[in-house]
């Protein structure tokens, strides 16, 4: 899995756990728990097939408080980027579709790492 090779290369990823992985024809589903060096955790869930893609990337601190969450759950229909959006401590914001590499890049910038 290409994503795991990426995680192995990021110095500030402490460890990760593949909680679920399924692959079929033109689709896949996986769930990861990624522990970062600063003790925050990124929970990853992604489902992809030939028709749809659903994702949620939930980043929380060591006290289980949300730092940020990126997802495309079909709520917040008032946003220009619907269904893609980001949850921050300040509220919900527009956000384009993201992938795990995008999220890791944003976390690295936020933490001023790599």
Buried (B, 14 or more C-beta within 10 A) or exposed (E): EEBEEEBEEBEEBBEBEEEEEEEEEEBBBBBBEBBBEEEBBBBBBBBBEEEEEBBBBBBBEEEEEEBBBBBBEEEBEEBEBEBBBBBEEEEBEEBEEBBBEBBBBBBBEEBEBE
